[in-house]
């Protein structure tokens, strides 16, 4: 299943699109919904996404600004714009940022099917290439272990240096691999999912930073790549079975409260 993100500031529209359209039948699963472009971008940076169905006019960050940011991140996502009006300016901006599909509200069932069937065909072709390459590599004599190990070392060093803003795509670029293929390669060589390893690096760095009692938890959160301190605290607690403050207390022996969040 390809991973689809729905972005619209109207909850009724999001619910209608997600609940009343048979996404699984055409090969998509809705992995997240966001009510503005900024929230969507934050999700995209930290999670794998194949396609985005996005309203054009939204508060905080518009769909056009979201598409521009996706383009700047060099993310090869399929973006589909939704709008109440088919305006030339929007269509022009859409093309500028690599958005080829533009659907006018109210959304028609047949048009949605047509557009996402096309997107699925494009994604199938893009993912088929690394799959064929993987099959070919399996049929060939195995490459020296040291070569693969070297790639992993390079990628791990890159993650350790760029843990704050590293993405699957940027790490795959270090290995000169397609992100989908790289994800499988990394798991196969390390036994660990890429995102789990990133969390491990971030949490170890966070623990190191928490030893500095002058840093607040929200400072540590930002330094290790989390814009939302609550999300950081939740991940930290899941990793260490302690809140950041509890961890700091345990390490330093100081009587600090939980109010440094």
Secondary structure, DSSP 8 states (H G I E B T S, - for coil): -EEEEEE-S-HHHHHHHHHSS-GGGGTEEEEEEESSHHHHHHHHHHS--SEEEEESS-SSS-HHHHHHHHHHTT---EEEEEESS--HHHHHHHHHTT--EEEESS--HHHHHHHHHHHHHHHHHHHHHHHHHHHHHHHS----HHHHHHHHHHHHHHHHHSTTT--HHHHHHHHTS-HHHHHHHHHHHHSS-HHHHHHHHHHHHHHHHTT-TTS-HHHHHHHTT-SSHHHHHHHHHHHHSS-HHHHHHHHH-----GGG-
